[in-house]
Amino acid sequence: MPNYITERVSFLHYAIRQVFQAAGATELHANYVADGITFAHLQGKQLQGLGVYEALDLPLVMGSLDLSTKPEMIAQGPAWAVVDGNRSSGYYCLNIMADIAMDIASTSGIAIVFGGNHNDGGSFASYVYRAQQAGFFAMASNNTVPLAAPWGGKENRLSCPPFDAMVPNGEQPPIWVSTMLAEFYDAHVAQAVHSNEKLTGDYAIDPDSGQVSDDLRPYAQQINAYTRVFDATCAGQLSSPRMFSLNLWNEALTAIVNPIGIPSTELPTVADYAENESGEEKAALPPSVGGSYFLCIDPSALMPDGLAKTKSRSDAYTQSILNTPSKPDESVRMPGQNGYSSLQRGDEEVKVICQHWDTFFEHIAPRYGLSEAILRQNYR
């Protein structure tokens, strides 16, 4: 298990915001990034927390992330839109996509907004949560650099994409899906090295023999001084043909029907970004995400008292699920229930993985003349 420190979420938000602004981001952009990263901590997804800042720092250093631009809508129809990220971050682009989708859906009842040409967006839970809190159903994802092999293959061609969907609720915990559509990504490689963590199954495919194991350590490759962004020489085995199908379905939405999407098969690898040293080559690499989508439904536009009915149905369904008789020594709960409770309580203290903390404050922040001591002093 990783070692953690406990920190006030408000200081974490402040530190992220200050470092990203020092790197050249606007205040709005920096707030979006700090919101997304601290949300992941409150949700309990530590691998999408402070360490994921490295997934912005790497493309920033290597020239794929442009902090001088902002995403813009480039096309729109009655129930859809397309947003060009202009090489900005996914945090910026997805927040704009969510705003547009909610605005369209409030009139049409449903909207899908496609995005592309943007970098990592962290935990997609934060975007669907925004919509859910405003009374919308939302579903969102993006594709990634190739991190998984097709079923039966031994070389990465597929994404390891986030997938989040959330339904408006009343008093009961919401129906909330927050998962990934493959078995591991770079953060799991890092945790294998730092904490000797094994995968939950035999998902690492040896590039030579094709044999599978649950140990990523023999294949791990550290990227620069990062402790969360790692590469691996092995491919990722999917858990079943069903996961393969879900992964392909998500790729279709993020990149195939997306007017500006780039499929995972055409994206650079993690190693390609790390090796992109010269100024001439920097402009050649695209952002680390090929495409994204944000689908939004407004129940109040679909039927009389639509939001109230949706919340009532959601609560009744959830209550029935929670009342299911449990197996010995087990209990029934809704996915995301603990994280949702933390968010509703407004918990102030969160856990941060020690290695991620050290890299942010000892490797990244000093690049801009900042340190933990300086940030704490200014925070007070």
C-alpha distance (Angstrom), angle and dihedral (degrees) to the residues before:
residue distance angle dihedral
M1 . . .
P2 3.81 . .
N3 3.78 122.0 .
Y4 3.79 114.9 -112.3
I5 3.75 138.6 -161.8
T6 3.80 122.9 -155.0
E7 3.79 117.6 -127.9
R8 3.78 139.8 170.0
V9 3.79 109.1 -98.3
S10 3.80 90.4 -139.6
F11 3.81 91.7 60.3
L12 3.78 90.9 45.9
H13 3.81 89.9 52.0
Y14 3.81 90.8 48.1
A15 3.81 94.1 48.8
I16 3.80 94.2 48.8
R17 3.78 91.1 47.1
Q18 3.80 93.8 49.7
V19 3.82 95.0 47.1
F20 3.80 94.0 47.1
Q21 3.80 91.9 48.2
A22 3.80 89.2 49.1
A23 3.81 87.1 54.1
G24 3.81 89.0 58.2
A25 3.81 105.8 -88.4
T26 3.78 123.2 136.9
E27 3.79 119.1 -111.8
L28 3.82 90.5 -106.6
H29 3.80 92.8 50.7
A30 3.81 92.0 46.4
N31 3.80 90.7 50.8
Y32 3.81 91.2 51.9
V33 3.82 90.4 53.0
A34 3.80 93.8 45.5
D35 3.82 90.6 46.9
G36 3.80 92.3 51.9
I37 3.79 96.7 45.9
T38 3.80 96.2 45.6
F39 3.81 89.8 45.2
A40 3.80 88.7 59.9
H41 3.80 90.3 54.2
L42 3.80 91.7 50.5
Q43 3.80 89.6 47.0
G44 3.81 89.0 53.2
K45 3.82 96.2 -115.3
Q46 3.79 98.0 130.4
L47 3.82 94.5 172.9
Q48 3.81 87.9 61.0
G49 3.81 91.4 48.4
L50 3.80 130.9 85.3
G51 3.79 93.3 -28.8
V52 3.80 91.1 63.7
Y53 3.81 88.0 69.1
E54 3.81 83.7 79.8
A55 3.82 88.1 66.0
L56 3.82 86.4 63.1
D57 3.79 95.9 39.6
L58 3.81 94.4 54.6
P59 3.83 96.2 55.1
L60 3.82 89.3 40.4
V61 3.79 92.4 55.4
M62 3.80 92.3 41.8
G63 3.81 95.4 47.1
S64 3.80 103.4 -109.0
L65 3.82 95.1 107.3
D66 3.81 116.1 67.9
L67 3.81 115.0 -163.8
S68 3.80 93.6 -176.4
T69 3.81 94.3 72.0
K70 3.79 137.5 64.4
P71 3.82 130.4 -150.1
E72 3.80 117.5 -97.9
M73 3.79 136.3 -167.9
I74 3.80 108.6 -112.7
A75 3.82 101.3 175.9
Q76 3.80 138.2 18.0
G77 3.79 139.7 -177.5
P78 3.82 134.6 177.5
A79 3.81 93.4 -74.6
W80 3.79 105.5 8.4
A81 3.78 144.2 53.7
V82 3.80 140.3 -176.8
V83 3.81 123.7 -136.3
D84 3.80 122.6 -163.0
G85 3.80 108.5 -149.4
N86 3.82 91.3 -155.7
R87 3.82 90.0 -142.4
S88 3.80 91.4 -59.3
S89 3.81 124.0 130.6
G90 3.77 126.6 -71.9
Y91 3.80 88.4 -122.4
Y92 3.81 89.6 64.4
C93 3.80 95.9 38.8
L94 3.81 97.9 46.7
N95 3.79 93.1 49.2
I96 3.80 89.6 53.9
M97 3.80 90.5 45.3
A98 3.81 90.5 51.2
D99 3.80 91.8 51.0
I100 3.80 92.1 50.3
A101 3.81 93.1 45.4
M102 3.80 93.3 51.0
D103 3.79 91.2 47.4
I104 3.82 93.0 51.2
A105 3.82 94.3 41.7
S106 3.79 92.2 52.8
T107 3.81 86.6 66.6
S108 3.79 105.1 28.3
G109 3.81 97.9 32.5
I110 3.78 93.1 -125.8
A111 3.80 135.7 41.1
I112 3.76 138.7 173.7
V113 3.78 121.5 -160.8
F114 3.78 120.0 -166.1
G115 3.78 123.1 -153.3
G116 3.76 135.9 -170.4
N117 3.79 145.1 155.9
H118 3.80 92.0 56.9
N119 3.79 136.5 114.4
D120 3.80 133.3 -123.9
G121 3.81 118.7 -32.6
G122 3.81 101.3 -169.6
S123 3.79 118.3 -144.6
F124 3.80 110.8 8.5
A125 3.79 88.8 -157.6
S126 3.79 89.9 85.0
Y127 3.82 92.5 61.0
V128 3.79 97.7 48.6
Y129 3.82 89.7 43.0
R130 3.81 89.4 58.0
A131 3.78 90.3 54.5
Q132 3.79 94.2 42.5
Q133 3.78 91.2 53.3
A134 3.81 88.4 53.1
G135 3.83 91.3 53.5
F136 3.81 101.0 -96.1
F137 3.79 133.8 121.3
A138 3.81 107.9 -127.6
M139 3.79 137.3 -175.1
A140 3.80 124.8 -176.7
S141 3.79 144.6 166.4
N142 3.78 145.0 148.3
N143 3.76 132.9 -151.6
T144 3.79 123.5 -115.1
V145 3.77 141.1 -151.4
P146 3.83 109.8 -70.2
L147 3.82 108.6 -69.9
A148 3.82 104.8 148.7
A149 3.79 137.6 51.8
P150 3.81 123.7 -125.7
W151 3.79 114.2 -104.5
G152 3.80 105.9 -75.7
G153 3.82 94.0 14.4
K154 3.79 131.9 104.7
E155 3.81 103.5 -153.4
N156 3.80 126.9 74.6
R157 3.80 115.4 -103.9
L158 3.81 102.0 138.2
S159 3.81 134.9 74.6
C160 3.76 127.1 -112.2
P161 3.81 91.2 -141.1
P162 3.79 129.9 -175.9
F163 3.78 115.1 -122.5
D164 3.79 123.6 -165.1
A165 3.80 132.8 171.8
M166 3.79 129.8 166.0
V167 3.81 136.1 -175.0
P168 3.83 126.1 -151.3
N169 3.80 110.7 -102.4
G170 3.78 139.9 -173.3
E171 3.79 122.4 -153.9
Q172 3.81 98.3 -24.2
P173 3.82 125.3 73.9
P174 3.81 111.2 -83.8
I175 3.77 128.6 -107.5
W176 3.80 96.4 -102.8
V177 3.80 126.3 170.7
S178 3.80 113.1 -167.8
T179 3.77 112.6 163.1
M180 3.80 146.0 114.8
L181 3.79 126.3 -105.5
A182 3.80 97.1 -133.9
E183 3.79 134.0 40.4
F184 3.81 107.0 -103.5
Y185 3.79 144.3 1.6
D186 3.80 137.0 -173.9
A187 3.81 95.6 -65.5
H188 3.82 90.4 59.3
V189 3.81 89.7 53.4
A190 3.79 88.8 52.9
Q191 3.80 92.3 49.0
A192 3.80 90.6 50.5
V193 3.80 88.1 58.7
H194 3.80 99.3 40.0
S195 3.80 100.4 38.8
N196 3.81 105.3 16.9
E197 3.78 88.0 -117.0
K198 3.78 116.3 171.8
L199 3.77 124.1 -148.4
T200 3.80 118.2 -104.4
G201 3.81 89.6 -111.2
D202 3.80 143.0 2.7
Y203 3.80 96.4 -67.0
A204 3.82 103.9 136.8
I205 3.82 110.9 95.5
D206 3.80 115.4 -155.0
P207 3.84 107.7 -129.4
D208 3.80 93.5 -138.8
S209 3.78 107.7 35.3
G210 3.79 98.8 25.5
Q211 3.81 88.8 -134.6
V212 3.80 117.6 143.3
S213 3.80 131.2 -134.2
D214 3.79 140.9 164.9
D215 3.83 94.0 -121.4
L216 3.81 119.0 94.1
R217 3.80 96.5 175.4
P218 3.82 97.8 92.5
Y219 3.82 89.5 55.6
A220 3.80 101.0 40.7
Q221 3.80 120.1 122.2
Q222 3.78 119.4 -174.5
I223 3.80 116.8 -138.3
N224 3.80 112.9 -138.2
A225 3.82 110.0 -58.7
Y226 3.79 94.7 -32.2
T227 3.78 121.0 127.7
R228 3.80 99.4 -168.6
V229 3.82 104.4 34.9
F230 3.82 106.3 71.0
D231 3.77 134.2 156.9
A232 3.81 126.4 -142.0
T233 3.79 132.5 -152.1
C234 3.80 91.0 -146.4
A235 3.77 128.3 77.8
G236 3.78 125.2 -122.1
Q237 3.79 119.4 -106.7
L238 3.81 115.4 -145.8
S239 3.79 117.7 -131.6
S240 3.81 96.4 -124.8
P241 3.81 145.3 -16.2
R242 3.81 85.3 -95.7
M243 3.81 90.7 62.6
F244 3.82 88.7 46.6
S245 3.81 89.4 55.4
L246 3.81 93.1 47.8
N247 3.78 90.7 48.6
L248 3.82 91.3 52.0
W249 3.81 91.4 46.7
N250 3.78 90.5 53.5
E251 3.80 91.7 47.2
A252 3.80 88.5 54.0
L253 3.80 90.6 57.1
T254 3.79 97.7 40.2
A255 3.78 99.2 43.6
I256 3.81 118.1 -1.7
V257 3.82 103.4 56.7
N258 3.81 90.5 22.8
P259 3.83 104.4 105.0
I260 3.82 92.9 -137.9
G261 3.81 99.1 27.6
I262 3.81 125.3 129.9
P263 3.84 115.4 -155.2
S264 3.80 119.7 -123.5
T265 3.80 89.2 -113.9
E266 3.82 88.6 67.0
L267 3.81 98.6 44.9
P268 3.82 124.8 98.9
T269 3.79 119.4 -107.6
V270 3.80 126.4 -112.7
A271 3.80 88.1 -101.2
D272 3.81 91.0 53.7
Y273 3.80 90.7 59.3
A274 3.79 92.4 45.9
E275 3.81 91.8 51.1
N276 3.80 94.5 47.6
E277 3.80 96.3 106.1
S278 3.79 108.6 143.0
G279 3.78 123.6 79.2
E280 3.79 93.6 -127.0
E281 3.79 92.7 55.0
K282 3.80 94.8 45.3
A283 3.78 94.1 75.2
A284 3.80 91.4 50.4
L285 3.80 97.1 64.5
P286 3.81 116.2 82.4
P287 3.82 122.5 -137.1
S288 3.80 116.3 -75.6
V289 3.83 94.0 -104.4
G290 3.79 122.4 67.5
G291 3.78 98.0 -165.6
S292 3.79 146.9 -25.4
Y293 3.78 142.3 -165.5
F294 3.78 138.3 -155.3
L295 3.80 115.7 -162.0
C296 3.79 117.8 -168.1
I297 3.82 134.1 -175.7
D298 3.81 124.5 -169.5
P299 3.83 108.0 -153.4
S300 3.79 91.3 -167.0
A301 3.81 89.9 62.7
L302 3.81 93.1 51.0
M303 3.82 102.7 55.2
P304 3.79 142.3 -2.3
D305 3.82 110.2 -74.2
G306 3.79 85.7 2.4
L307 3.79 97.4 160.7
A308 3.80 93.9 47.4
K309 3.80 91.2 47.8
T310 3.81 92.1 48.1
K311 3.80 91.9 50.5
S312 3.81 91.1 47.2
R313 3.80 92.7 49.6
S314 3.78 91.4 45.7
D315 3.81 91.8 51.1
A316 3.81 93.1 46.9
Y317 3.79 91.9 48.8
T318 3.80 93.2 46.5
Q319 3.79 92.3 47.8
S320 3.80 90.0 52.7
I321 3.82 90.4 50.5
L322 3.81 92.7 48.1
N323 3.82 90.9 48.4
T324 3.80 91.8 57.7
P325 3.83 110.2 123.0
S326 3.79 107.6 -104.6
K327 3.78 131.2 -134.4
P328 3.81 119.1 -108.1
D329 3.82 112.5 -68.5
E330 3.81 91.5 2.8
S331 3.78 136.3 96.0
V332 3.79 136.7 -156.3
R333 3.79 120.3 -119.1
M334 3.77 136.6 156.4
P335 3.81 118.9 -101.6
G336 3.78 109.7 -97.8
Q337 3.81 92.4 15.7
N338 3.80 95.7 130.0
G339 3.79 93.4 45.7
Y340 3.78 91.5 48.5
S341 3.81 90.4 51.9
S342 3.80 90.0 50.8
L343 3.80 90.9 51.7
Q344 3.79 92.9 47.6
R345 3.80 91.9 49.4
G346 3.79 91.2 48.8
D347 3.80 92.7 -130.5
E348 3.79 111.0 -154.5
E349 3.80 100.5 -161.1
V350 3.79 123.1 64.7
K351 3.79 136.9 173.9
V352 3.81 121.4 -110.5
I353 3.80 125.1 -169.9
C354 3.81 107.6 -112.9
Q355 3.80 96.3 -132.0
H356 3.80 91.0 52.4
W357 3.80 90.8 49.8
D358 3.81 92.4 50.1
T359 3.79 94.4 49.1
F360 3.80 93.3 49.1
F361 3.80 96.2 47.5
E362 3.82 100.5 32.1
H363 3.82 102.6 35.2
I364 3.81 109.8 22.0
A365 3.82 106.2 30.5
P366 3.85 95.2 49.4
R367 3.80 88.9 60.4
Y368 3.80 85.9 73.4
G369 3.79 97.9 39.9
L370 3.80 92.4 -96.8
S371 3.80 132.6 123.9
E372 3.77 138.4 172.4
A373 3.81 90.0 -98.0
I374 3.81 93.6 51.4
L375 3.78 92.9 45.5
R376 3.80 92.8 48.8
Q377 3.79 91.2 49.1
N378 3.80 92.7 50.4
Y379 3.81 92.0 42.3
R380 3.78 91.1 59.6
